[in-house]
């Protein structure tokens, strides 16, 4: 489909405003997700093979996972490991002023 002459050369945002497509994302919430670069590359390849956008592919995966009857917590060994971790944090709590976000970023950036 060829754009009418008056729209050619417009930046995407200007084009979106000119065509009044402001409602195309109604009901859609944007999120920010941190993902390892290699995993992101795999995700993008899989989405492309499926003919979907990254967002549509992720939405499909999330929906499939949420609709599944059993999650990892159904495994008794996983439940035990989670219980052990919860106990460990209860028995060894971090200091009251501990900043989890700062600690996670420090670990991430040290790689």
C-alpha positions in Angstrom: 0.0 0.0 0.0 1.4 3.4 -1.0 1.0 6.3 1.3 -0.7 9.4 -0.1 1.7 12.2 -1.0 0.8 14.4 2.0 2.0 11.6 4.4 5.3 10.7 2.6 8.5 11.7 4.5 6.8 12.0 7.9 8.4 10.5 10.9 6.5 7.6 12.4 5.1 9.6 15.3 4.0 12.4 13.0 2.4 9.9 10.7 0.6 8.2 13.6 -0.7 11.6 14.6 -1.7 12.6 11.1 -3.5 9.3 10.5 -5.1 9.4 14.0 -4.1 5.9 15.0 -4.0 6.8 18.7 -6.5 4.1 19.6 -4.5 1.1 18.3 -3.0 0.4 21.7 -6.1 1.0 23.8 -6.3 -1.7 26.4 -2.7 -2.6 26.0 -0.3 -2.0 28.8 3.4 -1.5 28.0 5.9 -3.2 30.3 9.7 -3.1 30.6 11.3 -6.5 30.8 15.0 -7.3 31.3 16.3 -10.3 29.3 19.7 -11.7 28.6 20.9 -10.7 25.1 21.3 -14.3 23.9 17.8 -15.1 25.1 16.5 -12.0 23.4 18.1 -13.0 20.2 16.5 -16.5 20.4 13.2 -14.9 21.2 13.4 -12.6 18.2 14.3 -15.5 15.9 11.4 -17.6 17.2 8.9 -14.7 16.9 10.1 -14.1 13.3 9.7 -17.8 12.5 6.2 -17.7 13.9 5.4 -14.5 11.9 4.7 -12.6 15.1 6.0 -9.5 16.7 8.1 -9.9 19.9 5.2 -8.7 22.0 2.7 -11.0 20.4 5.1 -14.0 20.8 5.7 -13.2 24.4 1.9 -12.8 25.0 1.4 -16.2 23.4 4.0 -17.8 25.7 2.6 -16.2 28.8 -0.9 -17.2 28.0 0.1 -20.7 27.2 2.0 -21.0 30.5 -0.8 -19.5 32.5 -3.3 -21.9 30.9 -1.2 -24.9 31.7 -2.4 -27.1 34.5 0.9 -27.7 36.2 3.6 -25.3 37.0 7.1 -26.0 38.4 5.7 -25.8 41.9 3.8 -29.0 41.2 7.1 -30.9 41.6 7.6 -31.9 45.2 11.4 -31.3 44.9 10.8 -27.7 43.6 8.3 -27.0 46.4 10.9 -28.3 49.0 13.6 -26.1 47.4 11.3 -23.0 47.6 10.4 -23.8 51.2 14.1 -24.1 52.0 14.8 -20.7 50.4 12.0 -19.1 52.3 13.2 -20.5 55.5 16.8 -19.4 54.8 15.5 -15.8 54.2 13.4 -15.9 57.3 16.3 -17.1 59.4 18.8 -14.7 57.8 17.0 -11.5 56.9 18.9 -8.7 55.2 19.5 -5.4 57.1 16.4 -3.1 57.2 18.0 -0.6 54.8 19.1 -3.3 52.3 18.4 -2.2 48.7 17.5 -5.3 46.6 17.4 -3.3 43.3 20.9 -2.0 43.9 22.2 -5.5 44.8 20.7 -7.1 41.7 22.1 -4.4 39.5 25.5 -4.8 41.0 25.5 -8.5 40.4 24.2 -8.0 36.8 26.8 -5.4 36.0 29.7 -7.5 37.4 29.2 -10.1 34.7 
